[in-house]
Amino acid sequence: MAQNSLAKLVKLIKQYQFILWMGAVAFVLCLGTSLWIYYFLEGDPKETYWFEVAEFLSTAAETILTTVLIGGGLGGIVNFIFEEQKKE
């Protein structure tokens, strides 16, 4: 039973691996750029503008992460519950 569920999970990951990789790349780019702006552009004449851009990028990174973790986690739990009820 556990192997069957694991096989389904591996199949889903393989099927959607492009989307997962693009989400991971977008997360890393947003967070990395935001941290770079905060570290290197402090004292810049347009500091306020760049810090707003950095804030937007960090918010986008947080949104990506929470969508994947909460959406995927809750979706997985709900799917597991439905699968178990189907078996009964």
Secondary structure, 3 states (H helix, E strand, C coil): CHHHHHHHHHHHHHHCHHHHHHHHHHHHHHHHHHHHHHHHCCCCCCHHHHHHHHHHHHHHHHHHHHHHHHHHHHHHHHHHHHHHHHHC
